[in-house]
Amino acid sequence: MESNLQISKLKKFSSNFIETSLSLKKEIILHSKQILENFDFPTTRDEHWKYTRLTKLSQLLLHQTSNSNGVSLPPLNNSQVISIVNGNITSYNRIEGLSITKFSEATKEKINLIGKYVPLDGNIFNSLNTLYCKDGLFIEVNENQRIENPIQLTIENNEQGVFSPIRILIHSKKGSSAQFLLNFESTCESLSLPVFEYHIGQNARLTVDKIQLESNKAFSISSDQVYQERDSYFKINTISLSGKLTRNNLNILVDGENCETHLNGTYLPKDDQLIDNHTVVDHLQPNCNSSELYKGVLNGKSIGVFNGKVFVRPNAQKINAFQSNANVLISEDATMNSKPELEIYADDVKCSHGSTTGQMDEDALFYLRSRGLSTKSARTLMTQAFIGDVLNKIENSEVVEYVHSKLIELHDWTEL
């Protein structure tokens, strides 16, 4: 527990926020209040926040708003779009194969599923979301339903100083298959604080592409909590292109046999941006495969963080778990902090992890320049090749093209 002086920082930070009117479980609301009463913003003394300073975030003057004007265009040209602006659910179409319900209109049975696997102990950001979330969406992919086109969620902040604690629960029912594209954008100083809960049923398949296009003044701390039943498949591709401070907390509970879990990510901070990826894959049952591939390209005075942890519990024999983090520092002032970890309590497993960080290959740059490419084009080509392993994990070619267009726009790439 922190001192009263420190606690007052968090109280001041949240003093203008309006407590949720959703009929969440009383014990969850009470637990969130207790966390916010007894903890403060984590500091670099906290192992989970060792490389991520939150001083500037804690000093923001934020508010909630009902303003939902100015919906950004979705990345893909199809009608399966759900829009959220400044923390407000603005629109969603009827999508065949899906059942979509606002939390404020959901049955008690559905409401009781919210927060089932979301950790609150010591976690002020999950607690802030729980206590101040205005509304959320309960999305069900119907049993044995195969949805071919991606379902797009556009999440936009465009009002100065807005606090956006949106919440989404996606339940992929038995035998279903779906793809989601989450597109985060902001144009101002703001805090996006989304919590996504994924429940993936038996023999269900769920793929998520998450693209973060935050402004140089925007803060984003997101939590993705995933629960997998037996024979299920989950893949998430996290593409972090910009943002003042971006933190992705991704926690997977693999609670069934014969599951596949794939976590891929690339991040390209510049200037004084910070992008932090924290992942946990917790294998509770045997005969499962998981893989993590994260690659970063850092420029300016930016900071990157990767902390990936894999647990293999005593009952989880025959686990194959792979973890890799590789980084290129374009600038001498950029910093990368990488810490892949394995914690294994079973003896019949195949697990490995690795991490590399270095400068861009000057010999390769010289070779490309000697073949007629400019220095800028050569760097672009080498960067594309480096992060290509991650982008190739994205199944939809339109999403890949969209990411490339934003890299050209945001990071001064040349078109090759």
SULDA-V473155 format. One record per residue. N is the residue number from 1. RES is the residue in three letters. SS is DSSP state (a for helix, b for strand, c for the rest). PHI is phi in degrees with one decimal (NA if undefined). Layout:
# SULDA-V473155
n	res	ss	phi
N	RES	SS	PHI
N	RES	SS	PHI
This chain:
# SULDA-V473155
n	res	ss	phi
1	MET	c	NA
2	GLU	c	-89.2
3	SER	c	-70.1
4	ASN	a	-63.4
5	LEU	a	-62.8
6	GLN	a	-70.6
7	ILE	a	-59.5
8	SER	a	-62.7
9	LYS	a	-63.5
10	LEU	a	-69.4
11	LYS	a	-63.0
12	LYS	a	-65.4
13	PHE	a	-58.5
14	SER	c	-100.7
15	SER	c	-65.9
16	ASN	c	-94.0
17	PHE	c	-81.4
18	ILE	c	-102.9
19	GLU	c	-64.6
20	THR	c	-59.4
21	SER	c	-101.7
22	LEU	c	-68.6
23	SER	c	-87.8
24	LEU	c	-69.7
25	LYS	c	-56.2
26	LYS	a	-59.4
27	GLU	a	-68.1
28	ILE	a	-71.9
29	ILE	a	-62.3
30	LEU	a	-63.4
31	HIS	a	-62.9
32	SER	a	-61.6
33	LYS	a	-61.6
34	GLN	a	-64.6
35	ILE	a	-62.4
36	LEU	a	-71.7
37	GLU	a	-76.8
38	ASN	a	-111.7
39	PHE	c	-127.8
40	ASP	c	-122.4
41	PHE	c	-55.0
42	PRO	c	-65.2
43	THR	c	-113.0
44	THR	c	-69.3
45	ARG	c	-75.6
46	ASP	c	-79.4
47	GLU	a	-56.7
48	HIS	a	-75.0
49	TRP	a	-127.3
50	LYS	c	-58.9
51	TYR	c	-111.2
52	THR	c	-123.9
53	ARG	c	-87.0
54	LEU	c	-112.4
55	THR	a	-58.5
56	LYS	a	-65.7
57	LEU	a	-63.0
58	SER	a	-65.9
59	GLN	c	-93.4
60	LEU	c	-67.5
61	LEU	c	-102.7
62	LEU	c	-116.6
63	HIS	b	-150.2
64	GLN	c	-92.6
65	THR	c	-146.9
66	SER	c	-99.4
67	ASN	c	-68.7
68	SER	c	-130.1
69	ASN	c	-86.0
70	GLY	c	87.1
71	VAL	c	-67.4
72	SER	c	-75.0
73	LEU	c	-72.6
74	PRO	c	-69.1
75	PRO	c	-61.0
76	LEU	c	-104.4
77	ASN	c	-90.8
78	ASN	c	-144.3
79	SER	c	-93.2
80	GLN	c	-87.3
81	VAL	b	-126.6
82	ILE	b	-119.5
83	SER	b	-113.2
84	ILE	b	-131.9
85	VAL	b	-124.4
86	ASN	c	53.6
87	GLY	c	84.8
88	ASN	b	-109.5
89	ILE	b	-76.7
90	THR	b	-96.6
91	SER	b	-165.5
92	TYR	b	-155.6
93	ASN	c	-85.5
94	ARG	c	-72.8
95	ILE	c	-116.1
96	GLU	c	-61.1
97	GLY	c	95.1
98	LEU	b	-116.1
99	SER	b	-115.7
100	ILE	b	-119.9
101	THR	b	-135.3
102	LYS	b	-68.0
103	PHE	a	-56.3
104	SER	a	-67.6
105	GLU	a	-117.9
106	ALA	c	-82.2
107	THR	c	-70.2
108	LYS	a	-61.0
109	GLU	a	-61.0
110	LYS	a	-72.4
111	ILE	a	-57.9
112	ASN	c	-69.2
113	LEU	c	-82.6
114	ILE	c	-69.1
115	GLY	c	81.1
116	LYS	c	-59.0
117	TYR	c	-117.1
118	VAL	c	-85.8
119	PRO	c	-71.8
120	LEU	c	-112.5
121	ASP	c	-54.8
122	GLY	c	71.4
123	ASN	c	-107.8
124	ILE	a	-71.0
125	PHE	a	-76.9
126	ASN	a	-62.6
127	SER	a	-70.5
128	LEU	a	-61.7
129	ASN	a	-62.0
130	THR	a	-62.5
131	LEU	a	-79.5
132	TYR	a	-120.1
133	CYS	c	-66.5
134	LYS	c	-76.0
135	ASP	c	-164.6
136	GLY	b	-159.6
137	LEU	b	-124.9
138	PHE	b	-103.1
139	ILE	b	-112.9
140	GLU	b	-112.4
141	VAL	b	-91.5
142	ASN	c	-61.0
143	GLU	c	-57.0
144	ASN	c	62.3
145	GLN	c	-86.4
146	ARG	b	-111.1
147	ILE	c	-104.1
148	GLU	c	-79.6
149	ASN	c	-81.4
150	PRO	c	-62.8
151	ILE	b	-91.7
152	GLN	b	-99.4
153	LEU	b	-114.7
154	THR	b	-98.4
155	ILE	b	-122.0
156	GLU	b	-124.7
157	ASN	b	-118.0
158	ASN	c	-137.2
159	GLU	c	-114.5
160	GLN	c	-56.9
161	GLY	c	77.0
162	VAL	b	-81.8
163	PHE	b	-108.8
164	SER	b	-125.0
165	PRO	c	-96.5
166	ILE	c	-78.2
167	ARG	b	-140.4
168	ILE	b	-133.8
169	LEU	b	-118.8
170	ILE	b	-112.0
171	HIS	b	-113.6
172	SER	b	-89.5
173	LYS	c	-76.6
174	LYS	c	-48.7
175	GLY	c	74.5
176	SER	c	-88.7
177	SER	b	-147.1
178	ALA	b	-155.7
179	GLN	b	-124.1
180	PHE	b	-121.7
181	LEU	b	-117.0
182	LEU	b	-102.9
183	ASN	b	-117.9
184	PHE	b	-99.4
185	GLU	b	-137.7
186	SER	b	-146.7
187	THR	c	-124.5
188	CYS	c	-157.2
189	GLU	c	-69.0
190	SER	b	-163.6
191	LEU	b	-127.3
192	SER	b	-95.4
193	LEU	c	-131.0
194	PRO	c	-82.1
195	VAL	b	-123.9
196	PHE	b	-110.8
197	GLU	b	-113.5
198	TYR	b	-121.4
199	HIS	b	-115.4
200	ILE	b	-108.3
201	GLY	c	-75.0
202	GLN	c	-57.3
203	ASN	c	61.3
204	ALA	c	-93.5
205	ARG	b	-131.5
206	LEU	b	-136.2
207	THR	b	-121.2
208	VAL	b	-127.5
209	ASP	b	-107.7
210	LYS	b	-117.6
211	ILE	b	-114.8
212	GLN	b	-113.5
213	LEU	b	-125.2
214	GLU	c	-87.7
215	SER	c	-75.6
216	ASN	c	-70.3
217	LYS	c	-113.0
218	ALA	b	-96.3
219	PHE	b	-110.6
220	SER	b	-142.4
221	ILE	b	-128.7
222	SER	b	-116.2
223	SER	b	-123.2
224	ASP	b	-119.3
225	GLN	b	-110.6
226	VAL	b	-117.9
227	TYR	b	-125.0
228	GLN	b	-111.0
229	GLU	c	-91.0
230	ARG	c	-59.6
231	ASP	c	61.6
232	SER	c	-96.8
233	TYR	b	-131.4
234	PHE	b	-136.3
235	LYS	b	-137.1
236	ILE	b	-131.6
237	ASN	b	-113.0
238	THR	b	-104.4
239	ILE	b	-113.9
240	SER	b	-102.3
241	LEU	b	-100.3
242	SER	b	-168.6
243	GLY	c	145.3
244	LYS	c	-60.2
245	LEU	b	-141.6
246	THR	b	-125.1
247	ARG	b	-126.4
248	ASN	b	-114.7
249	ASN	b	-102.8
250	LEU	b	-122.3
251	ASN	b	-122.9
252	ILE	b	-117.3
253	LEU	b	-103.3
254	VAL	b	-97.0
255	ASP	c	-113.2
256	GLY	c	-160.7
257	GLU	c	-75.3
258	ASN	c	59.2
259	CYS	c	-96.9
260	GLU	b	-120.5
261	THR	b	-136.8
262	HIS	b	-129.8
263	LEU	b	-118.5
264	ASN	b	-129.1
265	GLY	b	-158.5
266	THR	b	-137.3
267	TYR	b	-143.4
268	LEU	c	-135.4
269	PRO	c	-74.1
270	LYS	c	-142.4
271	ASP	c	51.6
272	ASP	c	-111.1
273	GLN	c	-72.5
274	LEU	b	-130.0
275	ILE	b	-126.7
276	ASP	b	-127.6
277	ASN	b	-112.0
278	HIS	b	-116.4
279	THR	b	-125.7
280	VAL	b	-135.7
281	VAL	b	-115.8
282	ASP	b	-112.5
283	HIS	b	-85.3
284	LEU	c	-100.4
285	GLN	c	-128.4
286	PRO	c	-80.2
287	ASN	c	62.5
288	CYS	c	-131.0
289	ASN	b	-123.8
290	SER	b	-139.5
291	SER	b	-142.9
292	GLU	b	-132.3
293	LEU	b	-134.4
294	TYR	b	-125.2
295	LYS	b	-133.8
296	GLY	b	-126.9
297	VAL	b	-126.3
298	LEU	b	-117.1
299	ASN	c	-129.2
300	GLY	c	60.6
301	LYS	c	-105.6
302	SER	c	-72.7
303	ILE	b	-128.9
304	GLY	b	-119.7
305	VAL	b	-135.0
306	PHE	b	-131.4
307	ASN	b	-130.3
308	GLY	b	-116.4
309	LYS	b	-127.9
310	VAL	b	-116.3
311	PHE	b	-102.4
312	VAL	b	-123.4
313	ARG	c	-76.4
314	PRO	c	-54.9
315	ASN	c	-83.7
316	ALA	c	-93.4
317	GLN	c	-78.8
318	LYS	c	59.3
319	ILE	c	-97.0
320	ASN	b	-110.7
321	ALA	b	-132.2
322	PHE	b	-127.9
323	GLN	b	-142.1
324	SER	b	-141.0
325	ASN	b	-133.7
326	ALA	b	-130.8
327	ASN	b	-142.1
328	VAL	b	-123.6
329	LEU	b	-101.0
330	ILE	c	-79.0
331	SER	c	-108.5
332	GLU	c	-70.4
333	ASP	c	-91.8
334	ALA	c	-78.4
335	THR	b	-133.3
336	MET	b	-125.5
337	ASN	b	-120.1
338	SER	b	-125.2
339	LYS	b	-146.8
340	PRO	b	-77.8
341	GLU	b	-138.8
342	LEU	b	-125.4
343	GLU	b	-130.8
344	ILE	b	-116.5
345	TYR	c	-118.9
346	ALA	c	-119.3
347	ASP	c	-104.9
348	ASP	c	-109.6
349	VAL	c	-139.6
350	LYS	b	-125.1
351	CYS	b	-133.2
352	SER	b	-150.9
353	HIS	b	-148.4
354	GLY	b	-157.2
355	SER	b	-147.7
356	THR	b	-137.9
357	THR	b	-140.5
358	GLY	b	-160.3
359	GLN	b	-85.5
360	MET	c	-67.1
361	ASP	c	-66.2
362	GLU	a	-68.5
363	ASP	a	-64.3
364	ALA	a	-66.0
365	LEU	a	-61.1
366	PHE	a	-62.0
367	TYR	a	-61.1
368	LEU	a	-65.6
369	ARG	a	-66.9
370	SER	a	-68.9
371	ARG	c	-97.4
372	GLY	c	103.5
373	LEU	c	-83.3
374	SER	c	-71.3
375	THR	a	-58.6
376	LYS	a	-62.7
377	SER	a	-66.1
378	ALA	a	-64.6
379	ARG	a	-64.8
380	THR	a	-60.4
381	LEU	a	-61.9
382	MET	a	-68.9
383	THR	a	-66.6
384	GLN	a	-59.0
385	ALA	a	-65.7
386	PHE	a	-65.8
387	ILE	a	-87.8
388	GLY	a	-59.1
389	ASP	a	-58.9
390	VAL	a	-78.9
391	LEU	a	-61.9
392	ASN	c	-67.3
393	LYS	c	-77.7
394	ILE	c	-77.8
395	GLU	c	-79.1
396	ASN	c	-94.1
397	SER	a	-64.4
398	GLU	a	-65.1
399	VAL	a	-66.0
400	VAL	a	-60.9
401	GLU	a	-62.8
402	TYR	a	-63.3
403	VAL	a	-60.5
404	HIS	a	-60.4
405	SER	a	-63.7
406	LYS	a	-72.2
407	LEU	a	-66.1
408	ILE	a	-62.5
409	GLU	a	-72.9
410	LEU	a	-88.8
411	HIS	c	-116.5
412	ASP	c	56.8
413	TRP	c	-69.4
414	THR	c	-92.7
415	GLU	c	-80.1
416	LEU	c	-101.7
